[in-house]
Amino acid sequence: MLDTFRQAIANQFEAALCTLKACIDRCPETAWDAPVGNHAFCRVAFHALFFTDYYLGQNEASFRDQPFHRDHAAFFRDYEELDDREPTQFYDRPTILLYLDHCRSKASTAIAAETVETLTARAGFERRNVSRAELYVYNLRHLYHHTAQLSLRLRIDHQVDIPWIGTGWREV
């Protein structure tokens, strides 16, 4: 059952991240900083990736100390996403795409390392008092929620369609 869970979760993260990448790749320049609800397209993409990255980690303490974060300190600035305030930063597309690749790699590594014991243990985040297994499902729901927002905005405002990306599909 463990292998089945890990494969299913890995497939769903890959599909979700491929869908988000399609949104990012197909977003017209004029829409990149335009509103999607209350926030700019680039902020929504960053927010989706930020919390994907955050909850794929083992705990809150290890989040900022990742090599990707140290190497891109200017990109993360003051970690405004962790504060209870409206975000103000804008993000460039190339770094967002690098961040997506980081999240893709982190998902693969984190999921492969899970055991029955780690999946049934508490997740390690004050914000979410759930098991690690449930945190994966929560994380996917969050990622798809924001990806759907971006996809809908692209379709309505710019007539850009985002394809359905199913299990086993990988964008090159």
N, C-alpha and C positions, 0 to 999 in steps of 0.2 A: 504493500500500500504506500509506503514511503516513496518509492520510485515513481509511482503513478502520480502522487501529489506533486513531487518536485517537477516532473515533466509537464504536468498541466499548468502549474504556476509559471514555469519558465516560458512555455508557449504563449501564455496570455500576456506576460510582460513583453515578450518580443513583438506580439501583434499590436499591443497598445503603443509601444515605442515607435514601431514602424508607422502607425497611423499618425502619431504626433509629428514624426519626421515628414510625412507627406504634407501635413498642414503647414509646417515651417517652410518646406521647399516650395510649395505652391502659393504661399502668401505673396501677393503683389507688394512691391516696395511701398506703395501708397497706403497699404493697410498695416504695415509692420508696427507703426506707433499709433494706429487708430484704435478707437475704443471697441472692446468686446465686453459688453456690460459696463462695469465701472472702471475697468482697467485696460491699458493698452495691450494689443495682441502680444507684443514681446514680453510684457510682464506676466501675462497668463501662461505663456509657454515656459517662462522661467519658473514661475510658481509651481507648475505641474512637475517640472524636473527637480526642483529644489526639494519638494516633499517626497518625491519618489526616492531620491538619493538619501534623504534624511531617514526615512523609515526602512530602507534596505540595510542600514547600518545596525550595529549591535546595540548601540545606546546613544544617548544624547552627547555624552562626553567625547566620543571619538569622532564626531561629525566634522568639526572644523579642522582637525589635524590630518585629514586625508591628503595625500600628495597632490591630487588634482586641485584641491582648495588652496594649498600652499602655493602651488605653481600659478594660480589664477586669482591671487588675493584681490586685485583691483576689480575683478568681475563680481566677487561676492561682497566687496566693500564692508559694510558694517552688519551684514546678516539681518537686514531689516525685516525679512520674512519671519524671523523668530520673535519679533516684537509685536505688541498689540497696537499697531499703528498702520495707517495707510501707506502702501509702498510708493516710493517716489522715483526710483531708478528706472532707466531704460536700458535695454540690452541689445547688443549687436547680434545679427544672425550667425556669423561664423562661430562665435564663442558659444552661442546656444547649441549649435550643432555639435561642437566638441563636447559640451556638457551632456548632450543626449548620448553620445558614444560612451562617455564615462558611466552614465547610468545603465546603459545596456550591458557593459562589461561587469559592473558591480552587481547587477541582478543575476547574471549568469553565475558568478562566483559565490554570491551569498546563498542562492537557492541550492546550488550543488553541495554546499557545506552543511546544510541542515540535516539534523537527525530527528528521530522521534522525540528524544528528550528536549532538544532545543525548540522544536515546533510546539510542544505542549507547555513549555515554560512561559512565564510572563515575558512580554516583549522587551522590556527594559526602557520604556519611555513613559515619563510622568503624564504626558498628554493623552496617552492611550493605554488604559489598564486592561489589556487583552493578551491572549496568547500570541506567540510569534506567528502561528499559522493564520490566526484571524487578522493579524496585522498585514499579512500579504494580501488578503482579500480586500481589506480596507484600503490599502495602498493602490491596488488596481482600480477600485471604484473611484478613488480620488483622481487618478491619472486619466481615466476615461471620461469622467465628468468634465474636466477642463478641455480635454481633446475634443469632446463633442461640442463644447462652446465654440472653439476655434473653427471647427469644421462647419458648423451652422453659419457662423458669420461669413466665412469664405463663400459659402453657397448663396446666401441671401444677398450680400452686398457686392460680390464680385463674380458671381456665376462660376465659381471654381468648385468642381466636384472632388471629393476625397473618396477614394475607393474603399470598399469593405476589405479589410485585411484579416484573413482567417489564420487559424493555427497552421504552422508549418510554412508560412510565407515569410520570406526575408527579402528586404530591399537591399540592393547592393550599393 
